[in-house]
Amino acid sequence: MKLLWSTAICAGLALGIAPVSAQEKTLSNVEVKSDLSAFEDSNALEFWPDLTQDLGKAIATHVNIDDQAEAPRMVVEINKIAINGEPVLPESGEFNQIEGTIALHPANTAGGNTETDANLPPMGSYALTVSAKAAGGEAPEGWVVIPPTEGDFYDVLINAYAMEVVERLEE
């Protein structure tokens, strides 16, 4: 893990102190799935088996979830977790990239017939990639550089992905 300055650390600090929007969006459901099958040797879920649950929780902290509301439901499918573009993570499990597709579907029908709802086409979808890149340069004189732990990096990337998903709801 690079020790000096990273955009992920800056994003993590910003996310940690950012207030929740006064106009929170409402969704009827958030479902997060992972399908890394396109990358034959991907080992990310061996290191991070709770990634889908963690991402779902992170998104849910920034939106209102009301399964009775006439609000769209969101399906997030993570399809690549990589380190510098490579889907095979090192023994440390570190990664700096998450890719996926986010789809908004119409609200569940009256009675919540999820089989019928699952066949409805999405109202819209988009691909989303969040990457953390190490910045070059030296720390200014007198600064103390504290390297992030693997857990810090994981939390920052999960939260950055969640925040970007929620921000795009407003578009």
Order of alpha helices (4+ residues) and beta strands (2+ residues): alpha-beta-beta-alpha-alpha-beta-beta-beta-alpha-beta-alpha
